[in-house]
């Protein structure tokens, strides 16, 4: 295996998707001017479905230009054409719905707004759809949480999707009978504790050494030294200078992207709320859109201990997994993790029932396979906790 092949393989394994070698499809060059874009779209529409799907952005781009010029008729037709190729583009479903509404077709507009409102994961798009539905007198009321003697305070860590988190708290309340309350305090997520580039370079060096035992080991493990070590091997392997420059650029960019240490985040929760002895609060659950880890773990969905926990919905999102947006799927994934974290916060040991919502998943696919119901043992443990609290409150 060549150095070039090793680098490409490990870019994929690490989910960095770095276009390191510029061989992961550069795509067509950007068109210059409206006429050139119109000509390109005409060519795209003559291609097969697979090719059209791959180049659908140009169709939407041309539709946006027509919309900006005030030509709603042309824009609407192209939005429909693009959505017939890729109907999961909810941002463009919203734009087409606006055109339908403005030309008086309220029924079709409402249908599309409802779809966007139900499935979008982007908070801005969700709120836009909600505003339009409300302007058309469509009820967007959501169910309230039920009262409970248990209460978990949910603490935002960094910027979060508050619409989604509110939905999640309602679903958690329904699943556990515990009331979840969003804290007014938002904790900073901080700079990444380890970056994608650091992890990638370290693992890549190990892979190169295992694949190429004749290569002298790198004496310096500093990240810049690792990068230069790999670049030196790329030169010896005959990699083109422009590809080496691309590798260097992408690695530098990925020094800004990384994961937060879940242990540090829990320590921050304890600093902020550890002295709070409110009898009605049973624990604190931090929630973040940032990717998290602990120790040697590649990543975590959640990390918790008695009274304090943190969960991340980063790896549940459509964007992370290169999936079409589907908020019910995101909600279901996060709900499972939220229930698991809640039980650890209540000091209930891990469950061993494979079909219980609290079963430990080793991957997202295992997370998706789990049910959303608690097993009988977990239900019993939760009832015991409630009974213990009632006894304490009656003393």
C-alpha positions in Angstrom: 0.0 0.0 0.0 1.4 3.4 -1.0 1.6 6.4 1.3 -1.0 8.0 -0.9 -3.4 5.1 -0.4 -2.8 5.0 3.4 -3.6 8.7 3.7 -6.8 8.4 1.6 -7.9 5.3 3.7 -7.4 7.0 7.0 -9.1 10.2 6.0 -12.2 8.1 5.4 -11.7 6.0 8.6 -11.5 9.1 10.7 -14.6 10.6 9.1 -12.6 13.7 8.3 -13.6 13.4 4.6 -10.6 15.6 3.8 -10.2 16.1 0.1 -6.5 15.7 0.8 -5.4 14.3 -2.5 -7.9 16.3 -4.6 -9.1 12.9 -5.9 -12.4 12.9 -4.1 -14.1 14.8 -7.0 -13.2 18.4 -7.6 -16.5 18.9 -9.3 -17.1 21.1 -12.3 -15.6 24.6 -12.3 -18.0 27.4 -11.2 -19.9 28.9 -14.1 -19.3 32.5 -15.0 -22.6 34.4 -15.6 -26.2 33.6 -16.1 -26.0 32.3 -19.6 -23.3 29.8 -18.8 -25.3 28.5 -15.8 -28.4 28.2 -17.9 -26.4 26.2 -20.5 -25.1 23.9 -17.8 -28.5 23.3 -16.3 -29.8 22.4 -19.8 -27.1 19.8 -20.1 -27.7 18.5 -16.6 -31.4 18.0 -17.3 -30.6 15.8 -20.3 -28.5 13.4 -18.1 -29.6 10.3 -16.1 -31.2 10.5 -12.6 -28.0 9.7 -10.8 -26.0 12.4 -12.6 -28.8 14.9 -12.1 -28.8 14.2 -8.3 -25.1 14.8 -8.2 -25.3 18.2 -9.9 -28.7 19.3 -8.6 -27.1 22.3 -6.8 -26.6 24.1 -10.1 -30.4 23.7 -10.8 -31.2 25.3 -7.4 -28.6 28.0 -7.9 -30.2 29.0 -11.2 -33.6 29.0 -9.5 -32.3 31.3 -6.8 -31.0 33.7 -9.4 -34.4 33.8 -11.1 -36.1 34.4 -7.7 -33.7 37.3 -6.9 -34.6 38.8 -10.3 -38.3 38.6 -9.3 -39.1 36.0 -11.9 -41.2 33.7 -9.7 -42.6 31.7 -12.6 -39.1 30.5 -13.8 -37.9 30.1 -10.2 -40.9 28.0 -9.2 -40.5 25.7 -12.2 -36.8 25.1 -11.5 -37.4 24.6 -7.7 -40.0 21.9 -8.6 -37.6 20.4 -11.1 -34.8 20.3 -8.6 -37.0 18.9 -5.8 -38.2 16.2 -8.2 -34.6 15.1 -8.3 -33.8 15.6 -4.6 -37.0 16.1 -2.6 -35.1 16.1 0.8 -33.8 19.6 0.2 -36.0 21.2 2.8 -34.5 24.7 2.4 -35.8 24.6 -1.2 -39.1 23.1 -0.2 -39.5 26.2 1.9 -38.6 28.5 -1.0 -41.1 26.7 -3.3 -43.8 26.9 -0.7 -43.3 30.7 -0.5 -43.8 31.0 -4.3 -47.0 28.8 -4.1 -48.3 30.9 -1.2 -47.6 34.2 -3.0 -49.5 33.0 -6.1 -52.5 32.0 -4.0 -52.1 28.3 -3.7 -52.3 28.2 0.1 -53.1 24.5 0.3 -50.0 23.3 -1.5 -47.9 25.9 0.4 -49.2 24.7 3.8 -48.5 21.1 2.9 -44.9 21.9 2.1 -44.5 24.2 5.1 -45.8 21.3 7.3 -43.2 18.9 5.8 -40.4 21.4 6.5 -41.7 22.1 10.0 -41.8 18.3 10.8 -38.6 17.2 9.3 -36.0 20.1 9.2 -33.1 19.9 11.7 -31.8 23.4 11.1 -33.4 25.6 13.7 -33.5 28.6 11.4 -35.5 26.7 8.8 -37.8 25.2 11.4 -38.7 28.6 12.8 -39.2 30.0 9.3 -41.7 27.3 8.5 -43.4 27.8 11.8 -43.8 31.5 11.3 -45.3 30.9 7.8 -47.7 28.3 9.1 -48.9 30.6 11.9 -49.4 33.4 9.4 -51.7 31.1 7.6 -53.6 30.3 10.8 -52.2 26.8 11.2 -51.9 25.6 14.8 -48.3 24.8 15.7 -49.0 24.2 19.4 -46.8 21.4 20.9 -47.6 19.3 24.0 -46.6 20.4 27.4 -44.6 18.3 29.9 -46.5 16.6 32.7 -45.7 17.5 36.3 -43.4 15.2 38.3 -41.7 14.9 41.7 -38.4 14.3 39.8 -36.7 17.2 38.0 -33.6 17.3 35.8 -32.2 20.6 34.8 -30.9 20.6 31.2 -28.0 23.0 30.8 -27.0 24.3 27.3 -23.3 23.9 26.7 -22.4 26.2 23.7 -24.9 27.1 21.1 -27.7 24.5 20.8 -30.8 24.0 18.7 -33.3 25.2 21.3 -36.4 24.1 19.3 -35.1 20.6 19.1 -34.0 20.5 22.7 -37.4 21.6 23.8 -38.9 18.7 21.8 -36.4 16.4 23.3 -37.3 17.4 26.9 -41.0 16.8 26.2 -40.2 13.3 24.8 -38.0 12.6 27.8 -40.8 13.6 30.2 -43.2 11.3 28.4 -40.7 8.4 28.4 -39.5 8.7 32.1 -42.2 10.7 33.9 -39.4 13.1 35.0 -39.8 16.8 34.4 -36.9 18.4 32.4 -36.3 22.2 32.8 -34.0 24.2 30.5 -31.5 26.2 32.5 -31.2 30.0 31.8 -27.5 29.6 32.2 -25.5 28.6 29.1 -22.1 27.3 29.7 -19.3 27.9 27.2 -18.2 24.8 25.3 -14.6 26.0 25.1 -11.9 25.3 22.6 -11.5 21.7 21.3 -9.6 19.5 23.8 -8.2 17.5 20.9 -8.5 18.4 17.2 -9.3 16.2 14.2 -5.8 17.0 12.9 -4.1 15.8 16.0 -6.0 12.5 16.1 -5.6 11.9 12.4 -1.9 12.6 12.2 -1.2 10.4 15.3 -3.2 7.4 13.9 -1.8 8.0 10.4 1.8 7.8 11.7 1.0 4.6 13.5 -0.6 3.1 10.4 2.3 4.1 8.2 4.7 2.4 10.6 2.7 -0.8 10.7 2.3 -0.8 6.9 5.9 0.3 6.2 8.1 -1.3 8.9 11.3 -0.3 7.1 10.5 3.4 7.7 12.5 4.9 10.6 10.1 5.8 13.5 9.4 9.4 14.1 11.3 10.6 17.1 9.2 13.8 17.7 5.5 13.3 18.3 4.6 17.0 18.1 1.8 17.5 15.6 3.8 19.8 13.3 6.6 17.3 13.3 4.1 14.5 12.4 2.7 16.6 9.5 6.2 17.2 8.1 7.1 13.6 8.6 4.2 12.5 6.5 4.8 15.2 3.9 8.4 14.0 3.5 7.1 10.4 2.9 4.6 11.8 0.3 7.4 13.5 -1.6 9.4 10.2 -1.6 6.3 8.4 -2.8 6.0 10.7 -5.8 2.9 12.6 -4.7 2.4 15.8 -6.7 3.4 19.1 -5.1 -0.2 20.5 -5.5 -1.6 17.4 -3.7 1.0 17.9 -0.9 0.0 21.5 -0.5 -3.7 20.5 -0.4 -2.9 18.0 2.3 -1.1 20.6 4.4 -3.9 23.1 3.9 -6.6 20.7 5.0 -4.6 19.5 8.0 -4.1 23.1 9.2 -7.8 23.8 8.7 -8.6 20.7 10.9 -6.5 22.0 13.8 -9.6 24.3 14.3 -12.1 21.4 14.4 -12.3 18.8 17.1 -13.8 17.3 20.2 -14.5 18.4 23.7 -13.6 16.4 26.7 -16.7 15.2 28.5 -14.9 15.0 31.8 -14.1 18.7 31.5 -17.7 19.6 30.7 -19.0 17.6 33.7 -16.4 19.4 35.9 -17.8 22.8 34.6 -21.3 21.6 35.4 -20.2 20.8 38.9 -18.5 24.2 39.3 -21.7 26.0 38.3 -24.3 23.8 40.0 -22.4 21.6 42.5 -23.2 23.9 45.4 -26.9 24.0 44.5 -28.8 21.8 47.0 -32.3 22.5 45.7 -34.5 19.6 47.0 -36.6 19.7 43.9 -33.6 19.2 41.5 -32.4 15.6 41.1 -29.6 16.3 38.7 -28.1 18.3 35.8 -27.8 17.2 32.3 -25.5 19.2 30.0 -26.4 19.1 26.3 -24.2 20.2 23.5 -24.0 20.1 19.7 -20.2 19.6 20.0 -18.6 16.2 19.5 -17.4 14.7 22.8 -15.0 12.1 24.1 -13.3 10.8 27.2 -9.9 9.2 27.7 -9.1 6.9 24.8 -12.6 6.8 23.4 -12.9 7.8 19.8 -16.2 9.6 20.7 -19.2 9.4 23.1 -22.9 10.0 22.8 -23.1 10.7 26.5 -21.1 10.6 29.7 -22.7 10.7 33.2 -22.3 10.0 36.9 -24.4 10.6 40.0 -26.3 14.0 39.6 -24.2 15.2 36.6 -24.1 14.2 33.0 -23.5 15.5 29.5 -24.8 14.3 26.2 -24.0 15.3 22.6 -26.4 15.1 19.6 -23.5 15.9 17.2 -23.3 12.4 15.8 -27.1 12.0 15.6 -27.5 14.8 13.0 -28.1 14.4 9.3 -25.2 16.8 8.6 -22.7 14.6 10.5 -23.9 11.4 8.9 -24.4 12.8 5.4 -28.1 11.8 5.5 -31.2 13.7 4.4 -32.6 15.9 7.2 -35.1 14.0 9.3 -35.8 15.5 12.8 -37.9 12.5 14.0 -34.8 10.3 13.5 -32.6 12.8 15.3 -35.1 13.1 18.1 -35.4 9.3 18.5 -31.6 8.9 18.6 -31.2 11.7 21.2 -34.1 10.4 23.3 -32.4 7.1 23.7 -29.3 8.8 24.9 -31.2 11.2 27.1 -32.9 8.4 28.9 -29.6 6.5 29.4 -27.9 9.7 30.8 -30.8 10.4 33.1 -30.6 7.0 34.7 -26.9 7.4 35.4 -27.6 10.9 36.9 -30.1 9.1 39.2 -27.4 6.6 40.1 -29.1 3.6 38.5 -26.6 1.1 37.2 -26.3 0.2 33.5 -28.9 -2.2 32.1 -27.9 -5.5 30.3 -31.1 -6.1 28.4 -30.2 -5.8 24.7 -33.6 -4.5 23.8 -33.9 -1.9 26.6 -33.5 1.7 25.6 -30.6 1.8 28.0 -28.6 -0.9 26.4 -25.0 0.3 25.6 -24.5 1.0 21.9 -21.0 0.6 20.4 -22.0 2.5 17.3 -24.8 4.6 15.8 -26.2 1.6 14.0 -26.6 -0.1 17.4 -28.2 3.0 18.8 -30.7 2.9 15.9 -31.4 -0.8 16.5 -32.3 -0.3 20.2 -36.0 0.1 21.2 -37.3 3.2 22.9 -38.9 1.4 25.8 -37.5 0.7 29.3 -37.2 -2.9 30.3 -39.0 -4.1 33.5 -35.9 -4.0 35.6 -35.2 -0.3 34.7 -38.9 0.6 35.4 -38.6 -1.0 38.8 -35.4 0.9 39.5 -37.0 4.2 38.6 -40.1 3.4 40.8 -37.7 2.7 43.7 -36.0 6.0 43.2 -39.4 7.7 43.3 -40.4 5.9 46.4 -37.1 6.9 48.1 -37.7 10.5 47.3 -41.3 10.4 48.6 -40.1 8.9 51.9 -37.4 11.6 52.2 -39.9 14.4 51.4 -42.3 13.1 54.1 -39.7 13.2 56.9 
